[in-house]
Amino acid sequence: MVQRKRAVFFWRGMAILLILLVVGGLAYGLMQLSSGAWALFPTRTPTATFTPTPIIPTSTLYVPSDTPTVTPTPTRSTSITYTVVSGDTLIGIAANFSVDADALVAYNESQNNPISGFLSVGQTIIIPPPGYTYTAPTATALPTGLRPGTIITYTIRASDVLSVIAERFGARLSDVMVINGITDANSIQVGEVIKIPYNSLTGTPVTPTRTPKPSATKKP
């Protein structure tokens, strides 16, 4: 009887102990799951994959320039003919073609195309070929001992300026214009022969001379 009671207590104690173990294990497991320490199903770590980045070619924006492209002028090998346009001058044409103005006049005279007077629109001028040389004639030396006011003659060349000519020979520009009847100092013509009162700057200004008209006499 006593042994039977002991056995009952023993199995009851074992049952209680087993229940406590089960309950404690469940409680512990729930705590771990809630805290995240355990995972019921492990999370799969994603495998890194290579994603190629497409390379989009960039185009450079073309902005047209306002500056025109200069086309180089081909080097001349022979003479050419130039037609005078409005606003042209002999010196300006010579400078455009890198030719001396006097050489330009001399070459045209040698080609039976003399340049004299003012240029007119439509007139043709022959531009000498590269390498053309022109030697200006040596000016005749003035005799020494010329008295101030002595009249000398001078032939106008292509590059001449009337005021410079007057200064070169010591004359007033106004005197040169009066003697030659020139009203516009810029109107001198190539090849024109003018008179210059030599070294007349310090003298009395020249006045135009007039030939008196013969007076009519009354018959008695």
Buried (B, 14 or more C-beta within 10 A) or exposed (E): EEEEEEEEEEEEEEEEEEEEEEEEEEEEEEEEEEEEEEEEEEEEEEEEEEEEEEEEEEEEEEEEEEEEEEEEEEEEEEBEEBEBEEEBBBBEBBEEBEBBBBBBBBBBBEEEEEBEEEBEEEBEBBBBEEEBEBEEEEEEEEEEEEEEBBEBEBEBBBBBEBEEBBEEBBBBBEBBBBBBEBEEBEEBEBBBEBBBBBBBBEBEEBEEEEEEEEEEEEEE
